[in-house]
Amino acid sequence: MMTSALPTSHGKSGTTAALDESITAWALAARGGDTDAVEQFVGALHRDVQRYVAHLCGDPQAVDDLAQDTFLRALGSLHRFEGRSSARAWLLSIARRAVIDSYRHAAARPRRSDVPDWQTAVELTQPRDLPGFDDGVALLDLLTALPDDRREAFVLTQLLGLPYAEAAAVSDCPIGTVRSRVARARATLMDLLAQAETRSTVAA
């Protein structure tokens, strides 16, 4: 059953902030050659990177390759990471560039299909057999109705948990723009959920 609950708009929780501090510490340690820290860093953010690139790209078969490309770029650039932002925001910025570069590369070649199928890729990255999984899939399905920029802002802040300032840095736009996009995305999703529940009630 689909519920009307959307992720609550709020800043980082203490747990998320603590995790981000750990991830950033691992990235800095990995920069110094700590192989265990490299594994911790990659393992902690691999799923977030997959989810993010899945929302940005239109080819579900490219998600794993884009995630791998993101980490290869990040590990090759770790010597330039100084911890001024969280490692999560830094890595998602790299993921965004990887997707953009893949679009530019693909633009030079004909594509078999232009049908966006990003939600399939996202669903494949979601944990199954857990409470709320069906609601999560329903929400991902509704996200297809959002413009790309609003969907990206919603995913970064409401699903991946980035604060608005870091989401703005990842998206390369002002923080006020991110707040506006998220607010409009939430309003649209609430309307769509209300419409879906009305149809469900009528059908019942």
SVG drawing of the C-alpha trace seen along z (x, -y; Angstrom):
<svg xmlns="http://www.w3.org/2000/svg" viewBox="-15 -31 66 41">
<polyline fill="none" stroke="black" stroke-width="0.4" points="0.0,0.0 1.3,-3.4 1.4,-6.0 1.5,-9.8 4.6,-10.0 7.5,-11.7 11.0,-12.0 10.9,-14.8 12.8,-17.9 15.5,-18.5 19.2,-19.0 21.6,-16.2 20.9,-14.0 23.6,-13.4 24.1,-9.9 24.5,-11.1 26.8,-13.9 29.0,-11.4 29.0,-9.0 30.1,-11.8 32.9,-12.7 34.1,-9.1 33.8,-8.9 35.8,-12.1 38.4,-10.8 38.7,-7.6 39.2,-9.7 41.9,-11.7 43.6,-8.5 43.2,-6.9 45.0,-9.9 47.9,-9.0 48.1,-5.5 46.0,-3.6 44.5,-0.7 42.0,0.2 40.7,-3.3 40.3,-3.1 38.0,0.0 36.0,-1.7 35.6,-4.9 34.4,-3.0 32.2,-0.6 30.5,-3.4 29.6,-5.4 29.2,-2.8 25.4,-2.5 24.9,-6.3 26.9,-6.8 24.9,-4.0 21.6,-5.6 22.7,-9.1 24.0,-8.1 20.9,-6.0 18.8,-9.1 20.9,-11.1 21.5,-8.7 18.9,-7.2 20.7,-3.8 20.3,-1.3 23.0,0.8 25.5,-2.0 25.0,-2.5 27.7,-0.1 30.2,-1.4 29.5,-5.0 29.9,-4.1 33.2,-2.4 34.3,-5.4 33.4,-7.7 35.5,-5.8 38.4,-5.5 38.4,-9.3 38.0,-9.9 40.9,-7.6 43.0,-9.2 42.2,-12.6 42.5,-11.8 45.8,-13.7 43.8,-16.9 41.1,-16.2 41.7,-18.4 38.5,-17.8 37.1,-21.3 33.8,-19.7 32.5,-16.3 33.9,-13.4 30.3,-12.4 29.6,-15.8 33.0,-15.7 32.4,-12.2 28.9,-13.0 30.3,-16.0 32.7,-13.6 29.8,-11.3 27.9,-14.1 30.8,-15.0 31.2,-11.3 27.5,-11.2 27.9,-14.5 31.0,-13.2 29.2,-10.0 26.4,-12.0 28.9,-14.0 30.6,-10.8 27.3,-9.2 26.2,-12.3 28.7,-11.4 27.1,-8.0 23.5,-7.0 21.5,-5.5 19.2,-2.6 16.6,-4.0 16.0,-7.4 13.4,-6.0 14.5,-7.0 14.7,-3.9 16.5,-5.3 13.9,-4.1 14.6,-0.5 18.2,-0.9 17.3,-2.6 14.9,0.1 17.6,2.7 19.8,0.9 17.2,0.8 17.2,3.3 14.3,5.8 12.2,7.7 12.4,4.7 9.5,2.7 8.6,-0.2 10.2,1.2 7.0,1.1 6.4,-2.5 10.0,-3.3 9.4,-1.9 6.1,-3.8 8.0,-7.0 10.7,-6.3 8.0,-5.7 6.4,-9.1 9.8,-10.8 9.5,-10.3 6.9,-13.1 9.5,-15.6 11.7,-17.8 15.4,-16.6 16.7,-19.5 13.9,-19.1 14.4,-15.3 18.1,-15.7 17.7,-18.2 15.1,-15.9 17.3,-12.8 20.4,-14.6 18.6,-16.2 15.7,-13.9 17.0,-10.4 20.8,-10.7 20.6,-13.1 22.9,-15.9 22.4,-19.3 21.3,-22.0 24.7,-23.7 26.4,-20.5 23.6,-19.6 24.1,-23.1 27.8,-22.5 27.2,-19.1 24.6,-20.6 26.6,-23.8 23.8,-26.2 22.9,-28.6 21.5,-27.1 18.3,-29.0 17.7,-27.3 18.1,-23.9 15.6,-24.8 13.1,-26.0 13.5,-22.9 13.0,-20.6 10.0,-22.6 8.4,-22.4 9.3,-18.7 7.7,-17.9 4.5,-19.8 4.3,-18.0 4.8,-14.6 2.2,-15.3 -0.3,-16.2 0.5,-13.0 0.2,-10.9 -3.1,-12.5 -4.4,-11.8 -3.2,-8.2 -4.9,-7.6 -8.1,-9.1 -8.1,-6.8 -7.4,-3.9 -10.3,-4.8 -12.7,-5.1 -11.6,-1.8 -12.1,-0.1"/>
</svg>
